Amino acid sequence: MKRFISVLLGMIFTLSLLFILLITSVEAVCYWTPGYFEAEYQKYDVLSQLPEMELEGDDGLMAVTDHMMRYLRGDEGYDELQIEVSMGGERRGFFSDREIAHMEDVRELFVGAQKLRIYGAALCVLCLLLILILQKGQGITGFIRSLSAGALLGTALLLLLLCGLGFLLINDFSNTFVTFHHIFFDNDLWILDPKVDMLINIVPEGFFYDTALRIAGLFAAGVLAVLLLGLVGWKISGKKTQKN
């Protein structure tokens, strides 16, 4: 019974760790990749959709992007999304009221995910401590074996889910994108008008597709690394168990 509970805790530890990796993968692509937004803007020629607006400068699109991303992360001093720019020969707020309302929902997701990542880290530590207690008589070998078994089960389950999600993203990204919004938002504020809402012009569907692929690739690499560690731990602990 102790062994079963230990493996179950190892699986919970692994899934919590992978959740942390997922949130970190999103953050890495959106915040830690130098020049990512600029390259995407140039790739999709988004400036052609913005009347008389520059890419750089205090009133440029990159300044708007920096402000927006700091707002979404909940950085101190960035409690308001709206930012004034020169566009079409006049001073105006970049975002429409509808965009502001939608981005408030998105901000809740971003900030909530950061909090959940902290809770996930605490759960990982708790699981490790409980496994150590349950496997006290088995020493470090029992600890590694239980943790490795949980890691293998957890990553196997997640890889199956990722394969299914990857198939949907590659074969029907548009419908998957819409489904995502229906799951995470209880309103239709995310449906924007490119004639009025500038946000939909600077981040077209292609941008989201590229970003999703980058996040998926980075996260998949993390999952495979955890899987490899689980295999190594299982093999090493198995050899030690046989010797004993």
N, C-alpha and C positions, 0 to 999 in steps of 0.2 A: 504493500500500500504506500509506504514511504517513497519507494522508487517511482511509482506512478505519479504521485503528487509532485515529486521533484522534477520529473520530465514535463509535467503540465506547467509547472512554474517556469521551467526553461523555455517552454514554448511562449508563455506570456511575456517573459523577458525579451525573447527574440522579436515578437510582434511589436512590442513597445519600442525596442531599438530601431526596428525598421520604420516605424511611424516617425521617429525622430529623424531618421535619414531622409524620409520623404519630405518633411517640412524643410529640412536643411537643403535638400536638392532644389526646392522651389526658391529658397532664399539665395542659393548660390547662383542660379541662373539669372534671377531678377535683380540681384543687388551686388553680386561679387564678380560678375563677368564684365571686364572692361570693354567699353564701346559697344555693348550688345544692342542697346536701344538705337543708338546712332546708325549702326550697320543695318538694322531692320528697317528703320525709317528710309534709308537710302535705297534699300532693296525694293521696297514697295512704293517709292517715290511719293511719300505722304505729303511732302511740302506742296505738291501740285494741287492738293485738295484744300490747302489752307491759304486764304487770301493774303498775299503780301506779307508772309511771315518768314523769318529767318530761322536757320537751324541753331546757330549759336547766339551768344549775347544774353544780356539780362532779360530781354523780351523774347528770346528764342525758344524753340520747341524743346531743346534740351533742358532749359531752365524750368519749363513747365513740367517736364518729365521728372526731373529731380524733386521738385516740390510735391508732385503727385505721389511718388514712391515713398517719400518721407512721411507723407500724410497717411498712406496706407499702412505703414509699419507702426504708426502711432508715436513717431519721434516727438520729443518735447519741442514745443514752439510751432508745431504744425497741426493745429487743431482744426483749421479751416482748409478746405480743398481749393476754394476759389483763388485765382491769381489773375491780376490784371496784365494785359499784354497789348501791344500795338498790332492790330490786325485790320486789314482792309482800309488803312489810312485813319483809323480811329482807336482810341483807348477803350477797351472792353474787357469784361471778364471772359476767360477762356472757356469755362464750363457753363453749361445750361443748368437750370434748376433740376431737371430730370436726371442729368448726369451726376449732380451733387448728391441727390437722394440715393441713386444707385451705388455710388462709390462709398457712401456711408455704410451700406450693407457689406460691400467688399472689404472695407476697413475692419468691420466686426469679424469677418472671416480671418483676415490676416492676424489681427491681434489675438483672436481666440486660438488660432493655431499655435502661436508663440507660447501662450499659456499652457496649452495641452502638451507642448513639447517639454515644458518644465515638469508637468505632472508625469509624463512618460519617463523622464529621467529618474524621478523619485520612485516610480513603480519598478524600474529596472534594478535599482539599488535594493529595494525591499525583496524582490524575487531572489536576488543573489544571496541575501542574508538568510532567507528561509531555506534555500537549497543547502547552504552551508550547515544550518542547524539540522535539517533532515538527514543529511549525509555525513554527519559528524563521525560516525563509526567507520565509514568507508574511506575517510581521508580525502585528499585532493583528487584521487583517481575517481571516486564516486561522484564528487562535485563536477569534474570535467565531463564525465560520461553522461550525467543527467542533463547538464547544460548543452552538451553537443547534440544529444538526442532531441531536445527541445528545439535547438537551432535548425536541425535538419527537417523536422516536421513543420516548423513555422515558415521556413523559407520555401519548402515544397508547396505548401498551401498558397503562399503569396505569389509564387512564380506561375501557378496555374491561373490565378486571378489576373496577373499582369499579361499573360499570353492572351487571355480573352479580351482585356481592355486594349491591348496593342492591336489586335485584329480589328476591333471597332474603330480605333483612331485612324488606322491606315486605310480601311475600306470605306468608312462612312463618317468622316470627321464632323461634318456639318450637323448631322443628327445627334451624334455623341455630344457635341458642344451644346446643343439646345437642351438635351437631356440633363447635362451637368447643371445648367442654370435652373431647370425646373426642380432639381433635387435640392440645391443650396439656396434658392431664393423663392419666397412665397408671394412674389409680385412680378409684374412685367416691366419694371423699370429698366431692365437690361436691354429691352428692345428699343434701340435708338434710331433717330432719323439723321442720316448723313448730311441733310440740308441744313439742319439746325444744331446738331450735336457734333462737336469737333472730335470727341473721344473716339467715335466709331471710325473716323477718318484716319487717325494716327495709329490705331491698332486694328487693322483689318483682320479678317479670318486667317489669312496666311501667317500673320504675326503670331496668333494663338497656336496655329499648327506647328510652326517652328519651335515655339517656346515649349509646347507640350512634348515634342520629340526630344528636346534637350533635357528636360526634366526627367522624362522616362528613361533616357539613356544613362543619365547620371545615377538615378535611383536604382536602375537595374544593375549597374556596376557595384553599387553598395550591397545589394541583395546577394549577388554572386560572391562577393568577398565574405559575407557572413556565412554563406553556404560552404565555401571553401574552408573557413575556420572550423565550422561544425564537423566537416569531414575529417579534417586533420585531428581535431580533438577526439572524435569517436575512434579513430584508428589508434592513436597513441594510448588512450585510456583502455582500449580493448586489449592491447598488447600487455599492459601492466596488469590487467585483471587476470589474464592467462598465466602470467608468471607467478602471481600470488596464489 
